Amino acid sequence: MELSMNNDDGSGGAHSGGRKRVYCKECVIAEVTRIKANFHLCVRDEVIIGFKTSAGPIFRPVRNSGEDG
């Protein structure tokens, strides 16, 4: 379940590209309780340097400049 929160920093959306940031349930709970969230398969998780999966490396999708980009 993902929750959308408006984190307006007063920049008129200049820092977020005019989009709302998306938070998952674990991130919202961590922010409300002011603790650091554990790793939980979220786009906001920290990058773990040197972590390798048995399925190979994990990359974010590459945006193309074609019709889909």
C-alpha positions as CSV (number, residue, x, y, z in Angstrom):
1,M,0.0,0.0,0.0
2,E,1.4,3.4,-0.9
3,L,0.4,6.7,0.5
4,S,0.9,10.0,-1.2
5,M,1.8,12.9,1.1
6,N,2.3,16.5,0.0
7,N,5.7,17.6,1.3
8,D,5.7,21.2,0.2
9,D,9.0,22.8,0.9
10,G,7.9,26.2,-0.2
11,S,9.7,26.0,-3.5
12,G,6.5,25.7,-5.5
13,G,7.5,22.2,-6.5
14,A,10.8,23.3,-8.0
15,H,12.7,20.6,-6.1
16,S,10.3,17.8,-6.8
17,G,9.6,18.5,-10.4
18,G,6.0,19.6,-9.5
19,R,5.1,16.1,-8.4
20,K,4.1,14.9,-5.0
21,R,6.5,12.5,-3.3
22,V,5.2,9.0,-2.8
23,Y,5.7,7.3,0.6
24,C,4.9,3.7,1.5
25,K,3.3,2.8,4.8
26,E,6.6,1.9,6.4
27,C,8.2,5.3,5.4
28,V,5.2,7.2,6.7
29,I,5.3,5.4,10.1
30,A,9.1,6.0,10.3
31,E,8.7,9.7,9.6
32,V,5.8,10.1,12.0
33,T,7.7,8.3,14.8
34,R,11.0,10.0,13.8
35,I,12.9,6.8,13.5
36,K,14.8,5.3,10.6
37,A,12.8,2.8,8.6
38,N,14.3,-0.7,8.1
39,F,15.0,-2.0,4.6
40,H,11.6,-2.8,3.1
41,L,11.7,-2.9,-0.7
42,C,10.9,0.8,-1.3
43,V,12.2,3.3,-3.8
44,R,13.3,5.4,-0.8
45,D,15.5,2.7,0.7
46,E,19.2,3.5,1.0
47,V,21.5,2.1,-1.7
48,I,23.6,-0.7,-0.2
49,I,27.1,-0.6,-1.8
50,G,28.4,-4.0,-2.7
51,F,25.1,-5.8,-2.3
52,K,24.7,-8.6,-4.8
53,T,21.6,-10.8,-5.3
54,S,21.5,-14.3,-6.6
55,A,19.5,-13.0,-9.6
56,G,22.2,-10.5,-10.6
57,P,22.5,-6.7,-10.2
58,I,19.4,-4.6,-9.8
59,F,19.1,-1.4,-11.8
60,R,16.4,1.3,-12.1
61,P,14.7,1.2,-15.5
62,V,16.4,3.4,-18.2
63,R,14.2,6.1,-19.6
64,N,14.4,6.4,-23.4
65,S,13.8,9.6,-25.3
66,G,11.3,7.9,-27.7
67,E,7.6,7.7,-27.5
68,D,7.6,6.1,-24.1
69,G,10.2,8.4,-22.6
